[in-house]
Amino acid sequence: MAACRRFLLSRRFLGLLGFLAVTFPIMLSLQQMDMTQQTTEKMHRTQNLRKQLLNETCDGEKEAFSDGKHSLDDMSFKELDNFIVDDARGIIYCYIPKVACTSWKRFMFVLKQNKLDLDLMSLPDFFHTDNFTLLSSFSRAEIRAKLKHYTKFLFVRDPFVRLISAYRDKIQNYEDYYEKIAYSILHRYGNLSQSSQTATKAFASGVRPSFYNFVQYLLDPQTQKQPFDPHWNQMHRLCQPCLIQYDFIGHEETLQEDADFLLKILDLDSDIKVPPVYDNVTTTISVWDWFKTVPLEDRRRLYKLYDEDFTLFGYRRPTELLDA
């Protein structure tokens, strides 16, 4: 009898194991599906909020936020050079320097080549505009049609963090920009009348414009008489979100989850992955360390210069920098 009971118990135990072996993967799959659905709903809500903020802000002061332009026809063809077009898939990307644009240019290049299996990280860091089809290359009628029917996206970033990144990359470390801009900044604001005229000599001796010198340059009325370099030009001026209705607005601060969701929208999530950006990362945590050398009044003037970007894209006013 004891042997019989042990036999029955072992059969029940094996039956339970078999039941669990069948049901556990199903339960796990259902749980994963539920989590995926929750994530998708959350991302939809985030996108709706970002677009709603843009629409409401633009409706309130459209002319102010679009530099006095009333329609797309008021934009010059030169102002459309930041828009990369993929006609095969109906996609338009407005790129903003210092906002993961290298990764997204690689993405658009892979789409153009129709080689989705390429490793994006193996591609060059720099692409000349000749590598892409730009919106500025089309007629006015074609531009209007593409903007109406194509999926349009952009990525933005905290404006002050983006400025710090631009300074570190172009003014502090990049030799080409030394002779183009940094040398002039040193003479105008760095009190260096004998600074080296070549980047090699200047960098070897540790001569570089400070971050405050860079801020002085941006605030100078003489600088503001000409369009800013794209690396520190205001994001709304590069992509005109009050004149163009974007289908997707990504944030650098949530790059990975935004990128994953965008690829799902474009039906490319199973074909390609956009890697996160790790180089030259500047976080909001370190912002104070950069701005502590900038006088309070200049911080406030700089915020006023980039106020539209903070407002349109939902970035908080940095009270710790602006309030005494």
N, C-alpha and C positions, 0 to 999 in steps of 0.2 A: 504493500500500500504506500509506504514511504517513497519507494522508487517511482511509483505512479504519480504521486503528488509532485515529486521533483520534475518529472517529465512534463507534466501539465504546466507547472510554473515556468519551466524553461521555454516552453512553446509560447506562453503568454508574453514572456519577456522578449523573445525574438519577434513576436508579432508587434509588440510596442515599438521595438527598434525599427522594424520595417515601416510602421506607420509614421514614426518621426522622420525617417529617411525620406519619405515621400512628401510629408506636409511641411517640414522645416524649410526646404528651399522655396516652397510656394509662399510660406509666410514671410520669409526674408525678401522674396521678390516683391510681394505686395507692399511691404514696409518701404522698400527702396522706391517703388513707384509712387507711394504716398509722399515720401520726402522730395522726390523729383517734382511732383505736382505742386507741393508747397513752395519749393524754390522758384518754380516757374511763375506762380502767382505773385510771389514777392517781387520778382524782377519786373513783371508787368506793372505792378503798383508803383515801383520806383520810377520806371520810365514814364508812366502817366503823370506822376508828380513833377518830374523834371520838365516835361513838355508843357504841363499846365502852368508852371511858374514862368516859363518863357513866354507863353501866349499872353498871360495876364500882365506881365511886366511890359512886353512890347505893345500891347493894346493901350496901356496907360500913357506911354511916352515913346511911341514908335519912331518918330522923327529924330528924337534925341539919341535913341539907342542904335539908329542906323545912319548916323552922321548926316542927317538931313536928306537922306535918299528916300524917295517915295515908292519906288518899285525896282525890280531887277534891271529895267532899262536904264536906270540911273547909274548902274555899276559899269565901270569901264571893263574892257576885256582883260586888262592887266589884273584887275581885282578878282578875276576868276581863275587865276593861275594856281591857286591852292586847292582846286577841286579836281581830283583824279577820277576818271570815268572808266568803268568797265561795261561796255555795251553788251557783251555776250550774256552777262547775268543781270544787267540793269541795276548797277550799283554806282553810287557817287560817294567818295570819301573826301571831306574837307580836312586837310592835314594842318595841324598846328605844331610848329617846332617846339621841342621840349615837352611834348605830351605823347610819349610813346610812338612818335610818328615814324621812327625807323622800323619798328615792328610792323606797323600798318602799311608802310610803303612796301616792305617785303611781301606782305600779304597780297597787296594789289598787284605787285609784279608777278607773283606766282599765278594769280588768276589770269593775268594777261597772257602769260606763257602757256596757260592751261596745263601746268605741271604741278598738280596739287600734292604730289608725293614728295616734293622738294623739301629739304630741311631748311626752314626759314633762318635758323641761326648760322647756316653756312653761306648765306647770301651777303653781299657787301653792306657796309654801314651807310653808304651814301649812294643815292641814285640820282642821276641827272634827270631833269624834267623830260628829256628826250626819250626816257625809258617808259613814259606813260602817255596816255591820251588825256589831255587837259580839257576842261569844260570851255576854256577860252578859245579853243580851236574850232568851235562850232558857230554857226550863224545864230542870230538872236532867236529865231523861231525854233531852232533845234535845242537851244539852251532851255527855253521855256518848256518845251515838250519833255525833255529829259528830267528836269527838276520836278515836273508834275508827276511823272510816272515811275521814275527810278527810286530805289531805296537809298535814302541819304543818311549818312552817319558822320559823327565827329566825336572826338574825345577832348575833354577839357581837364583843367588842373587848378588847384588853389593858385591864384594869381601871384601872390608873394613868393610861394614856394617855386613856382615856375621862373620867376625873376632870379632867384638865388641859383637855380640850376643853370640858367642862361649865363649868369656871371661866371660861375665855376667852369663851365665848358668853354665859353667863347672868349671871355676877357682874362680870366685867371690862367688858363692853360693852353689856349689855342693860338699857335704862332701866326697863322694867317690874319687873325683878328687883331693881333698886336699892331701890325703896321697899318691896318685898315682903320682901327678905332682906338685901341688902347693907348697907343703912343700919343695921340691927341688928348685923350683923357688925362694922362699924366702931366702934360704941359698945362692944361687948363685948370686942373683941380688938385694935382698932386704936388705942386710947388717944386717941380723938378725941371729946371731950365736946361740941364745937361744930360737928360736921360738918353740911354742908348737908342739909336735909331733902328737897330735890328733886334728881332725877337730873341735870337740866340744869345746875344750879348746881354740883353736885359734879363732874360730868365736865368742866365748863369750867375748874374750878380744879385738875383732876388728882387729885381725891379718889376713890380706889377701894380696896376691900379688897385686900390682897396675897394671893398664893396661900397663904402660910402662915396668914393670917387665915382663909381658907376651910377649910384643914385643921383649924385649931383649932375652927371651927364644927362640922365633921363629928365630931370626937372628943369634943365636949362632951356629957356625960351628959344635959343638958337637951335637946339636939337629938335624941338617940337615944330619947327617950321617945315621940316621934311618928314616924310613917312618913316616910321621906326623900322629898324631891322626886323625881319619876321620873327627872330628868336625872342624878342621882347615887345613886339607889337601886340596891342590888345587883341585878345582872342575873338571878341565880337567883330572887330574890324576885319579880321582874316576870313571869317566864315559867315558873317551877316545873318545871325539867327532870327532877326526880326523881319527879314525879307525872304528867307528860305525856311520852309517848314520841314524840320528834320524828323526822320522816322525813328532815329535812335541817338541818344545822347549818353556817351560813356564818360566815366570819371577815372582819372589816373589812380585815385585813391582806392577804387574798387575794380582795378584793371582786370584781374583774372576772371571774376564772376561776370563782369560786364562783357568781356570778350567771349566767354563761353556762351552767354545768352545771345549775343549778336550773331554768332555762327549758327545757332539754332534758327534764328529768324531768317538768316540767309540760306538755310538748308545746306550748310557746309560743315556742320559739327562732326560728321563722321568721316570727312575727307581731309581736314586740315586743322592744325592747332596753332594758335598764336602764343608764343612763349612770353612769360612775364619779363619785364625790364628790371635788371638789377644794377647796371652800371650808373654811376653818377646820381644815385638816389638821394634826394633831399626831402626830409620829412617835416611835417608841421612842428614836431617836437623841437627841432633845432633852429627854428626860425628866429627865436629871440636871440640866440647866440650871434646871428648875423646882423640883426637890426639894432643891437645894443650900442653899436658905434655910430648909428644914424640919429641925429637930433630929433626930438619929438615933433617939431614943426615940419621937418622934412618928411618924416614918416606919414604925417597927415596929408601933406601935399601929394606924396606918392600914392596914398590910398585913393585920393580924389582922382588921380590920373587913371587908376584902374578900377574905379568904383563900379562902372558898368559891368565888368566881368564878374566881380563879386556878386552883384545883384542878379544878373541874368541867369547865372549858372548855380545859384543857391549856396554860395560859400559865405560863411559867417564873417561878419566884421571883426577883425582881430583887435578886440578891445584892449588886450594886454599890451599892444604896441601903440595904440592911438590915444588912450586915456591916461592922463597924468596920474 
